[in-house]
Amino acid sequence: MDVEETIQIKGLSKSYDGRKVLENLSFSVAAGEVYGLLGANGAGKSTAIEAILGTRQADSGSVRILGLNPWKQRKQLFEQVGVQLQDTNYPDKIKVKELCEETACLYKHPVNCDELLQRFGLKDKKNAFVSELSGGQRQKLFIVLSLIPNPEVVFLDELTTGLDTKARRSVWKSLLELKEQGMTILLSSHFMDEVEILCDRIGILRDGKFVFEGTVHEAEALSSCEKLEDAYLWFAEEEETDNE
């Protein structure tokens, strides 16, 4: 494996009851790169992320993150990887500070929790119960928790869902700063403005397979569209339907 390739996936496939959710998915993400995984609901994005992380067993294929196999070297790998999944849940009757401290205890070299809470505008909520947070605040907390391990790589699944415009821009700014520091980020998103701001390259999934992989400009050029949103709809074949 090329040492510059932080994430490398080859031939990843997954089926449920005979229905292929992922089919021979292959791609790589370079060190310090932000890679966007795009696609309609049901296209296979979340399954791909779970299979890459080893939280869901793939039927076939190989995955390496930082040169490690997530299915066989999970403990070693997760000292260096942060994860924010779309359907993350924590006990309501636990305080923000307690949850951060409990998470930090799991890692050898965690980031200072107060600094992360300050960065994401949550420091004044550290003594609040998780149940008292708004949807946007909970989403920012989940991002904070993914960064506590001081990871080299972070996976973010629909990271700004529920955030207002100001909060989204604040999160983007923080992630761009982390990118400048060399962090590798793989994210899934439905927001094309977010993708344009953050992503160096994108892959568009349809029915578990890539229909496009490259830069935003390449997607626009190949589709003859002036905007990424239109290019995405063209590749994903969503122009004529509201069903996702």
Backbone as CSV, one residue per row, in Angstrom:
resi,resn,N_x,N_y,N_z,CA_x,CA_y,CA_z,C_x,C_y,C_z
1,MET,0.837,-1.207,0.000,0.000,0.000,0.000,0.866,1.248,0.000
2,ASP,0.517,2.222,-0.851,1.200,3.499,-0.891,1.024,4.183,0.460
3,VAL,2.144,4.629,1.051,2.062,5.227,2.383,1.243,6.511,2.372
4,GLU,1.100,7.139,1.179,0.312,8.362,1.098,-1.188,8.083,1.073
5,GLU,-1.557,6.835,0.854,-2.968,6.480,0.828,-3.413,6.085,2.233
6,THR,-4.068,7.009,2.902,-4.499,6.763,4.271,-5.620,5.729,4.324
7,ILE,-6.525,5.801,3.361,-7.642,4.849,3.270,-7.579,4.167,1.914
8,GLN,-7.663,2.848,1.912,-7.651,2.113,0.653,-8.697,1.003,0.704
9,ILE,-9.635,1.056,-0.230,-10.712,0.074,-0.309,-10.650,-0.609,-1.665
10,LYS,-10.719,-1.941,-1.663,-10.685,-2.699,-2.909,-11.800,-3.745,-2.924
11,GLY,-12.661,-3.680,-3.928,-13.668,-4.712,-4.174,-14.650,-4.928,-3.057
12,LEU,-15.064,-3.870,-2.369,-15.962,-4.011,-1.219,-17.392,-4.293,-1.697
13,SER,-17.963,-5.403,-1.211,-19.324,-5.792,-1.597,-20.116,-6.207,-0.366
14,LYS,-21.423,-5.913,-0.405,-22.305,-6.283,0.690,-23.718,-6.484,0.148
15,SER,-24.361,-7.595,0.555,-25.735,-7.881,0.146,-26.599,-8.164,1.365
16,TYR,-27.888,-7.850,1.258,-28.875,-8.203,2.268,-29.992,-8.984,1.581
17,ASP,-30.199,-10.210,2.026,-31.266,-11.052,1.462,-31.200,-11.100,-0.066
18,GLY,-29.969,-11.207,-0.573,-29.783,-11.324,-2.006,-29.764,-10.006,-2.766
19,ARG,-30.023,-8.906,-2.075,-30.003,-7.589,-2.726,-28.655,-6.922,-2.482
20,LYS,-27.958,-6.560,-3.567,-26.644,-5.954,-3.445,-26.761,-4.498,-3.012
21,VAL,-26.142,-4.189,-1.872,-26.132,-2.822,-1.358,-24.841,-2.127,-1.753
22,LEU,-23.747,-2.871,-1.768,-22.458,-2.398,-2.281,-21.952,-3.431,-3.270
23,GLU,-21.409,-2.956,-4.386,-20.947,-3.888,-5.403,-19.565,-3.488,-5.912
24,ASN,-18.548,-4.230,-5.465,-17.177,-4.090,-5.959,-16.681,-2.642,-5.860
25,LEU,-16.870,-2.043,-4.671,-16.496,-0.652,-4.449,-14.994,-0.545,-4.184
26,SER,-14.325,0.309,-4.946,-12.877,0.499,-4.785,-12.552,1.986,-4.888
27,PHE,-11.800,2.489,-3.926,-11.290,3.860,-3.995,-10.253,4.059,-2.897
28,SER,-9.529,5.161,-2.973,-8.532,5.462,-1.952,-8.607,6.942,-1.597
29,VAL,-8.138,7.259,-0.394,-8.122,8.636,0.095,-6.713,8.938,0.573
30,ALA,-6.137,10.013,0.060,-4.759,10.362,0.400,-4.683,11.058,1.752
31,ALA,-3.507,11.043,2.324,-3.277,11.722,3.605,-3.591,13.209,3.464
32,GLY,-4.354,13.742,4.403,-4.691,15.154,4.395,-5.778,15.550,3.419
33,GLU,-6.420,14.566,2.802,-7.462,14.835,1.814,-8.847,14.755,2.463
34,VAL,-9.783,15.547,1.936,-11.189,15.433,2.327,-11.932,14.804,1.159
35,TYR,-12.532,13.645,1.401,-13.214,12.886,0.360,-14.694,12.830,0.688
36,GLY,-15.532,13.200,-0.271,-16.974,13.199,-0.066,-17.639,12.008,-0.717
37,LEU,-18.411,11.260,0.070,-19.161,10.113,-0.432,-20.615,10.553,-0.575
38,LEU,-21.096,10.608,-1.816,-22.410,11.166,-2.102,-23.341,10.104,-2.679
39,GLY,-24.639,10.366,-2.560,-25.633,9.453,-3.111,-26.961,9.643,-2.409
40,ALA,-28.033,9.247,-3.064,-29.366,9.348,-2.474,-29.489,8.398,-1.284
41,ASN,-30.503,8.599,-0.461,-30.796,7.649,0.601,-30.993,6.269,-0.017
42,GLY,-30.319,5.266,0.532,-30.423,3.921,-0.012,-29.371,3.594,-1.056
43,ALA,-28.512,4.578,-1.396,-27.489,4.332,-2.414,-26.333,3.499,-1.890
44,GLY,-26.184,3.432,-0.548,-25.132,2.609,0.035,-24.092,3.368,0.830
45,LYS,-24.283,4.679,1.065,-23.268,5.495,1.737,-22.980,5.013,3.158
46,SER,-24.028,4.917,3.972,-23.830,4.537,5.377,-23.306,3.105,5.494
47,THR,-23.814,2.210,4.651,-23.310,0.832,4.661,-21.843,0.805,4.298
48,ALA,-21.447,1.621,3.322,-20.032,1.683,2.920,-19.165,2.138,4.082
49,ILE,-19.580,3.196,4.780,-18.790,3.705,5.902,-18.695,2.659,7.010
50,GLU,-19.807,2.007,7.324,-19.805,0.980,8.368,-18.919,-0.200,7.983
51,ALA,-18.953,-0.604,6.710,-18.119,-1.721,6.259,-16.643,-1.338,6.259
52,ILE,-16.352,-0.092,5.892,-14.963,0.379,5.906,-14.424,0.393,7.334
53,LEU,-15.258,0.808,8.278,-14.831,0.869,9.683,-14.823,-0.508,10.351
54,GLY,-15.452,-1.489,9.711,-15.497,-2.822,10.305,-16.619,-3.010,11.301
55,THR,-17.508,-2.020,11.431,-18.663,-2.181,12.322,-19.760,-3.000,11.653
56,ARG,-19.657,-3.187,10.353,-20.542,-4.069,9.599,-19.663,-4.936,8.705
57,GLN,-19.829,-6.236,8.791,-18.976,-7.155,8.037,-19.356,-7.157,6.560
58,ALA,-18.390,-6.890,5.701,-18.616,-6.954,4.259,-18.607,-8.407,3.803
59,ASP,-19.224,-8.666,2.657,-19.216,-10.015,2.103,-17.873,-10.333,1.455
60,SER,-17.259,-9.315,0.866,-15.964,-9.507,0.209,-15.268,-8.167,0.064
61,GLY,-13.992,-8.223,-0.272,-13.213,-7.011,-0.442,-12.196,-6.824,0.660
62,SER,-11.364,-5.816,0.523,-10.343,-5.521,1.522,-10.356,-4.040,1.865
63,VAL,-10.019,-3.736,3.115,-9.968,-2.364,3.608,-8.691,-2.176,4.403
64,ARG,-8.028,-1.066,4.168,-6.880,-0.673,4.978,-7.030,0.803,5.332
65,ILE,-6.913,1.091,6.626,-6.904,2.464,7.109,-5.614,2.643,7.889
66,LEU,-4.775,3.572,7.447,-3.455,3.747,8.060,-2.676,2.431,8.054
67,GLY,-2.921,1.637,7.017,-2.233,0.361,6.868,-2.785,-0.761,7.715
68,LEU,-3.858,-0.510,8.464,-4.413,-1.498,9.386,-5.738,-2.063,8.856
69,ASN,-6.003,-3.302,9.206,-7.250,-3.973,8.845,-8.282,-3.710,9.940
70,PRO,-9.368,-2.970,9.639,-10.334,-2.622,10.689,-11.085,-3.817,11.254
71,TRP,-11.112,-4.944,10.548,-11.808,-6.128,11.033,-10.931,-6.950,11.969
72,LYS,-9.597,-6.811,11.848,-8.694,-7.625,12.648,-7.839,-6.818,13.619
73,GLN,-7.706,-5.520,13.373,-6.846,-4.670,14.204,-7.636,-3.471,14.732
74,ARG,-8.857,-3.755,15.167,-9.786,-2.698,15.555,-9.244,-1.811,16.679
75,LYS,-8.747,-2.421,17.750,-8.301,-1.636,18.908,-7.158,-0.703,18.531
76,GLN,-6.195,-1.221,17.800,-5.051,-0.408,17.376,-5.496,0.715,16.447
77,LEU,-6.411,0.403,15.553,-6.855,1.386,14.579,-7.643,2.517,15.231
78,PHE,-8.544,2.162,16.158,-9.434,3.181,16.696,-8.756,4.108,17.700
79,GLU,-7.487,3.873,17.988,-6.696,4.867,18.708,-6.349,6.035,17.794
80,GLN,-6.501,5.837,16.474,-6.075,6.835,15.489,-7.209,7.316,14.586
81,VAL,-8.433,6.834,14.858,-9.567,7.146,13.998,-10.721,7.697,14.821
82,GLY,-11.345,8.757,14.319,-12.539,9.311,14.945,-13.751,9.047,14.072
83,VAL,-14.905,8.859,14.712,-16.106,8.486,13.962,-17.316,9.254,14.487
84,GLN,-18.095,9.839,13.562,-19.394,10.425,13.885,-20.385,9.809,12.922
85,LEU,-21.227,8.907,13.409,-22.202,8.238,12.570,-23.540,8.951,12.630
86,GLN,-24.350,8.792,11.591,-25.621,9.492,11.466,-26.585,9.122,12.589
87,ASP,-26.631,7.866,12.964,-27.591,7.408,13.972,-26.893,7.114,15.299
88,THR,-26.212,8.122,15.821,-25.504,7.975,17.084,-26.434,8.331,18.239
89,ASN,-26.452,7.499,19.276,-27.288,7.769,20.448,-26.490,7.572,21.727
90,TYR,-26.760,8.433,22.701,-26.129,8.339,24.011,-27.215,8.504,25.071
91,PRO,-26.969,8.059,26.299,-27.974,8.219,27.354,-28.353,9.679,27.553
92,ASP,-29.649,9.957,27.662,-30.104,11.332,27.840,-29.668,11.914,29.184
93,LYS,-29.644,11.087,30.221,-29.353,11.580,31.565,-27.858,11.493,31.885
94,ILE,-27.073,11.996,30.939,-25.643,12.145,31.161,-25.287,13.551,30.700
95,LYS,-24.423,14.200,31.431,-24.056,15.568,31.092,-23.007,15.582,29.976
96,VAL,-22.979,16.687,29.256,-22.040,16.837,28.143,-20.606,16.616,28.624
97,LYS,-20.237,17.246,29.730,-18.876,17.114,30.252,-18.569,15.664,30.623
98,GLU,-19.536,14.977,31.248,-19.346,13.582,31.638,-19.129,12.684,30.426
99,LEU,-19.914,12.916,29.384,-19.794,12.107,28.176,-18.433,12.322,27.513
100,CYS,-17.985,13.565,27.495,-16.666,13.864,26.925,-15.555,13.210,27.747
101,GLU,-15.663,13.282,29.064,-14.632,12.698,29.931,-14.605,11.184,29.813
102,GLU,-15.790,10.567,29.723,-15.857,9.113,29.564,-15.227,8.685,28.240
103,THR,-15.483,9.463,27.198,-14.903,9.164,25.887,-13.389,9.323,25.922
104,ALA,-12.914,10.388,26.560,-11.470,10.638,26.627,-10.729,9.521,27.359
105,CYS,-11.389,8.908,28.334,-10.759,7.826,29.103,-10.442,6.593,28.248
106,LEU,-11.064,6.497,27.090,-10.868,5.331,26.231,-9.595,5.416,25.398
107,TYR,-8.945,6.590,25.394,-7.824,6.806,24.485,-6.553,7.201,25.230
108,LYS,-5.422,6.912,24.611,-4.126,7.179,25.236,-3.759,8.660,25.205
109,HIS,-4.079,9.333,24.104,-3.659,10.726,23.942,-4.825,11.595,23.476
110,PRO,-5.845,11.736,24.320,-7.027,12.509,23.902,-6.760,14.010,23.849
111,VAL,-7.574,14.689,23.052,-7.534,16.140,23.000,-8.268,16.695,24.218
112,ASN,-7.882,17.864,24.671,-8.558,18.514,25.786,-10.019,18.786,25.438
113,CYS,-10.929,18.234,26.225,-12.359,18.327,25.924,-12.853,19.764,25.944
114,ASP,-12.395,20.555,26.904,-12.845,21.939,27.001,-12.473,22.735,25.756
115,GLU,-11.291,22.450,25.191,-10.865,23.155,23.985,-11.776,22.819,22.806
116,LEU,-12.151,21.541,22.694,-13.040,21.141,21.608,-14.436,21.731,21.794
117,LEU,-14.942,21.708,23.020,-16.259,22.286,23.279,-16.265,23.780,22.967
118,GLN,-15.166,24.463,23.300,-15.037,25.883,22.981,-15.037,26.090,21.471
119,ARG,-14.283,25.267,20.743,-14.160,25.405,19.289,-15.511,25.260,18.606
120,PHE,-16.359,24.362,19.127,-17.647,24.104,18.482,-18.818,24.790,19.197
121,GLY,-18.503,25.777,20.021,-19.546,26.602,20.617,-20.401,25.905,21.649
122,LEU,-19.820,24.944,22.371,-20.601,24.172,23.343,-20.070,24.289,24.773
123,LYS,-19.093,25.141,24.997,-18.491,25.173,26.327,-19.498,25.570,27.403
124,ASP,-20.451,26.454,27.059,-21.442,26.860,28.052,-22.502,25.793,28.287
125,LYS,-22.425,24.688,27.525,-23.374,23.586,27.687,-22.730,22.367,28.351
126,LYS,-21.521,22.507,28.858,-20.812,21.326,29.353,-21.484,20.699,30.574
127,ASN,-22.261,21.480,31.333,-22.958,20.926,32.497,-24.425,20.618,32.210
128,ALA,-24.821,20.738,30.946,-26.195,20.416,30.558,-26.306,18.923,30.255
129,PHE,-27.498,18.373,30.455,-27.746,16.995,30.060,-27.854,16.921,28.535
130,VAL,-27.435,15.799,27.993,-27.517,15.612,26.545,-28.956,15.808,26.069
131,SER,-29.932,15.388,26.887,-31.344,15.507,26.520,-31.804,16.958,26.413
132,GLU,-31.055,17.877,27.024,-31.428,19.293,27.003,-30.885,20.027,25.780
133,LEU,-30.026,19.379,25.008,-29.435,20.031,23.846,-30.422,20.057,22.683
134,SER,-30.318,21.086,21.873,-31.088,21.127,20.640,-30.503,20.115,19.655
135,GLY,-31.237,19.864,18.578,-30.736,18.917,17.580,-29.391,19.332,17.016
136,GLY,-29.237,20.611,16.739,-27.966,21.104,16.216,-26.831,20.983,17.224
137,GLN,-27.141,21.270,18.492,-26.115,21.152,19.533,-25.688,19.699,19.724
138,ARG,-26.640,18.783,19.652,-26.305,17.362,19.756,-25.399,16.946,18.603
139,GLN,-25.697,17.448,17.412,-24.890,17.098,16.258,-23.457,17.605,16.427
140,LYS,-23.309,18.816,16.943,-21.962,19.359,17.178,-21.244,18.567,18.269
141,LEU,-22.002,18.122,19.276,-21.398,17.299,20.321,-20.858,15.996,19.736
142,PHE,-21.595,15.384,18.829,-21.143,14.129,18.229,-19.853,14.344,17.433
143,ILE,-19.721,15.513,16.805,-18.482,15.828,16.088,-17.336,15.992,17.084
144,VAL,-17.610,16.682,18.197,-16.599,16.832,19.257,-16.116,15.465,19.733
145,LEU,-17.044,14.554,19.985,-16.681,13.222,20.479,-15.799,12.477,19.471
146,SER,-16.053,12.700,18.176,-15.247,12.025,17.156,-13.821,12.560,17.110
147,LEU,-13.617,13.782,17.625,-12.288,14.397,17.579,-11.496,14.215,18.870
148,ILE,-12.145,13.736,19.913,-11.467,13.548,21.205,-10.254,12.615,21.112
149,PRO,-10.289,11.540,20.293,-9.109,10.655,20.228,-7.861,11.312,19.647
150,ASN,-7.984,12.570,19.161,-6.886,13.215,18.437,-6.525,12.377,17.209
151,PRO,-7.533,12.091,16.365,-7.345,11.126,15.287,-6.534,11.662,14.117
152,GLU,-5.949,10.737,13.368,-5.318,11.070,12.090,-6.350,11.042,10.973
153,VAL,-7.398,10.252,11.179,-8.467,10.091,10.198,-9.804,10.228,10.921
154,VAL,-10.761,10.919,10.283,-12.086,11.018,10.888,-13.152,10.735,9.827
155,PHE,-14.183,9.978,10.234,-15.315,9.636,9.376,-16.532,10.397,9.878
156,LEU,-17.174,11.144,8.990,-18.301,11.981,9.369,-19.482,11.679,8.458
157,ASP,-20.569,11.189,9.036,-21.749,10.792,8.273,-22.842,11.839,8.475
158,GLU,-23.091,12.656,7.444,-24.099,13.725,7.505,-23.807,14.655,8.685
159,LEU,-22.622,15.243,8.683,-22.128,15.940,9.873,-22.892,17.200,10.247
160,THR,-23.508,17.912,9.290,-24.157,19.169,9.672,-25.677,19.102,9.584
161,THR,-26.239,17.900,9.566,-27.692,17.770,9.597,-28.253,18.410,10.868
162,GLY,-29.222,19.294,10.721,-29.845,19.926,11.877,-29.191,21.217,12.323
163,LEU,-28.091,21.601,11.692,-27.425,22.845,12.072,-27.946,24.008,11.248
164,ASP,-28.023,25.199,11.876,-28.404,26.372,11.102,-27.207,26.867,10.296
165,THR,-27.427,27.864,9.466,-26.396,28.323,8.528,-25.127,28.769,9.244
166,LYS,-25.278,29.544,10.319,-24.109,30.035,11.050,-23.320,28.889,11.658
167,ALA,-24.028,27.933,12.254,-23.358,26.783,12.879,-22.653,25.917,11.834
168,ARG,-23.296,25.729,10.674,-22.679,24.938,9.609,-21.366,25.576,9.167
169,ARG,-21.380,26.887,8.973,-20.168,27.571,8.527,-19.063,27.489,9.578
170,SER,-19.451,27.523,10.843,-18.474,27.398,11.921,-17.828,26.012,11.918
171,VAL,-18.651,24.976,11.702,-18.129,23.612,11.624,-17.199,23.465,10.424
172,TRP,-17.587,24.012,9.287,-16.738,23.940,8.095,-15.374,24.573,8.372
173,LYS,-15.392,25.737,9.011,-14.137,26.433,9.311,-13.225,25.567,10.177
174,SER,-13.808,24.931,11.185,-13.017,24.068,12.063,-12.446,22.874,11.310
175,LEU,-13.243,22.282,10.427,-12.775,21.118,9.673,-11.690,21.501,8.679
176,LEU,-11.804,22.674,8.074,-10.754,23.129,7.159,-9.451,23.371,7.912
177,GLU,-9.551,23.849,9.145,-8.350,24.029,9.975,-7.712,22.673,10.283
178,LEU,-8.543,21.670,10.577,-8.030,20.326,10.844,-7.380,19.739,9.595
179,LYS,-7.969,20.004,8.436,-7.384,19.544,7.182,-5.998,20.164,6.982
180,GLU,-5.884,21.457,7.263,-4.604,22.139,7.114,-3.537,21.542,8.035
181,GLN,-4.000,20.962,9.143,-3.075,20.315,10.077,-2.739,18.887,9.664
182,GLY,-3.318,18.429,8.540,-2.969,17.117,8.003,-3.964,16.015,8.258
183,MET,-5.138,16.333,8.841,-6.120,15.294,9.097,-6.785,14.838,7.798
184,THR,-7.008,13.537,7.685,-7.730,12.958,6.562,-9.197,12.803,6.956
185,ILE,-10.104,13.241,6.080,-11.526,13.233,6.408,-12.307,12.549,5.296
186,LEU,-13.147,11.586,5.681,-14.112,10.994,4.751,-15.489,11.356,5.265
187,LEU,-16.276,12.031,4.440,-17.600,12.448,4.891,-18.660,12.090,3.866
188,SER,-19.855,11.845,4.357,-21.018,11.717,3.484,-21.902,12.926,3.735
189,SER,-22.564,13.391,2.689,-23.373,14.596,2.843,-24.414,14.671,1.738
190,HIS,-25.548,15.313,2.058,-26.559,15.636,1.062,-26.471,17.105,0.653
191,PHE,-25.587,17.862,1.299,-25.514,19.300,1.068,-24.371,19.623,0.110
192,MET,-24.721,20.052,-1.094,-23.700,20.277,-2.110,-22.839,21.499,-1.820
193,ASP,-23.386,22.500,-1.129,-22.541,23.641,-0.764,-21.446,23.203,0.200
194,GLU,-21.791,22.305,1.103,-20.822,21.747,2.043,-19.731,20.968,1.307
195,VAL,-20.153,20.168,0.343,-19.218,19.368,-0.442,-18.255,20.264,-1.213
196,GLU,-18.772,21.329,-1.807,-17.924,22.243,-2.579,-16.889,22.922,-1.698
197,ILE,-17.282,23.286,-0.491,-16.369,23.977,0.418,-15.284,23.044,0.939
198,LEU,-15.649,21.807,1.278,-14.751,20.932,2.030,-13.984,19.913,1.195
199,CYS,-14.577,19.408,0.131,-14.049,18.178,-0.483,-13.037,18.421,-1.598
200,ASP,-11.944,17.682,-1.533,-10.963,17.674,-2.624,-11.446,16.789,-3.768
201,ARG,-12.034,15.659,-3.404,-12.585,14.734,-4.396,-13.900,14.172,-3.879
202,ILE,-14.708,13.664,-4.798,-15.993,13.072,-4.429,-16.206,11.769,-5.186
203,GLY,-17.038,10.905,-4.600,-17.507,9.713,-5.277,-19.023,9.688,-5.158
204,ILE,-19.718,9.507,-6.280,-21.178,9.486,-6.272,-21.654,8.046,-6.448
205,LEU,-22.393,7.561,-5.457,-22.915,6.198,-5.477,-24.335,6.156,-6.039
206,ARG,-24.602,5.133,-6.827,-25.962,4.811,-7.236,-26.107,3.297,-7.243
207,ASP,-27.056,2.801,-6.478,-27.278,1.356,-6.373,-25.998,0.616,-5.975
208,GLY,-25.262,1.206,-5.036,-24.101,0.530,-4.476,-22.843,0.558,-5.318
209,LYS,-22.867,1.313,-6.424,-21.697,1.396,-7.297,-21.385,2.855,-7.601
210,PHE,-20.111,3.134,-7.868,-19.738,4.486,-8.251,-20.202,4.774,-9.676
211,VAL,-20.867,5.901,-9.845,-21.184,6.390,-11.183,-20.291,7.576,-11.539
212,PHE,-19.584,8.086,-10.539,-18.590,9.140,-10.778,-17.601,9.159,-9.631
213,GLU,-16.351,9.429,-9.954,-15.331,9.693,-8.937,-14.334,10.686,-9.509
214,GLY,-14.081,11.755,-8.759,-13.150,12.781,-9.210,-13.382,14.071,-8.458
215,THR,-12.959,15.190,-9.037,-13.137,16.490,-8.390,-14.507,17.062,-8.726
216,VAL,-14.886,18.099,-7.979,-16.147,18.785,-8.243,-16.155,19.339,-9.662
217,HIS,-15.061,19.959,-10.071,-14.988,20.541,-11.414,-15.107,19.465,-12.489
218,GLU,-14.522,18.313,-12.250,-14.631,17.218,-13.216,-16.067,16.720,-13.320
219,ALA,-16.776,16.679,-12.194,-18.182,16.263,-12.216,-19.021,17.243,-13.021
220,GLU,-18.771,18.523,-12.825,-19.507,19.543,-13.569,-19.206,19.459,-15.064
221,ALA,-17.933,19.243,-15.395,-17.540,19.188,-16.806,-18.130,17.966,-17.506
222,LEU,-18.057,16.801,-16.857,-18.548,15.569,-17.479,-20.060,15.574,-17.669
223,SER,-20.752,16.249,-16.777,-22.218,16.288,-16.846,-22.727,17.471,-17.655
224,SER,-21.790,18.368,-18.056,-22.150,19.602,-18.764,-23.064,20.488,-17.924
225,CYS,-22.901,20.410,-16.604,-23.682,21.235,-15.679,-22.791,22.320,-15.091
226,GLU,-23.384,23.472,-14.804,-22.616,24.580,-14.248,-22.512,24.513,-12.735
227,LYS,-23.414,23.774,-12.081,-23.430,23.683,-10.625,-23.288,22.232,-10.191
228,LEU,-22.614,22.033,-9.044,-22.429,20.679,-8.525,-23.768,20.014,-8.242
229,GLU,-24.720,20.764,-7.702,-26.023,20.170,-7.381,-26.668,19.562,-8.621
230,ASP,-26.600,20.286,-9.745,-27.164,19.760,-10.994,-26.364,18.568,-11.500
231,ALA,-25.040,18.635,-11.354,-24.192,17.514,-11.782,-24.486,16.274,-10.947
232,TYR,-24.629,16.470,-9.648,-24.957,15.345,-8.765,-26.274,14.695,-9.175
233,LEU,-27.292,15.493,-9.415,-28.589,14.956,-9.809,-28.500,14.217,-11.142
234,TRP,-27.666,14.709,-12.026,-27.483,14.065,-13.330,-26.847,12.695,-13.164
235,PHE,-25.775,12.624,-12.371,-25.096,11.340,-12.161,-25.965,10.374,-11.368
236,ALA,-26.659,10.889,-10.360,-27.464,10.025,-9.495,-28.822,9.690,-10.108
237,GLU,-29.107,10.302,-11.262,-30.382,10.072,-11.964,-31.574,10.378,-11.077
238,GLU,-31.521,11.546,-10.422,-32.609,11.964,-9.535,-33.437,13.115,-10.105
239,GLU,-33.135,13.536,-11.343,-33.800,14.727,-11.859,-35.316,14.571,-11.926
240,GLU,-35.784,13.370,-12.268,-37.204,13.213,-12.573,-38.023,12.637,-11.423
241,THR,-37.406,12.497,-10.252,-38.138,11.876,-9.155,-37.811,12.538,-7.846
242,ASP,-38.775,12.537,-6.941,-38.547,13.042,-5.592,-38.227,11.916,-4.629
243,ASN,-38.241,10.686,-5.094,-38.008,9.550,-4.216,-36.525,9.356,-3.972
244,GLU,-36.164,9.194,-2.695,-34.773,8.932,-2.349,-34.653,7.589,-1.662
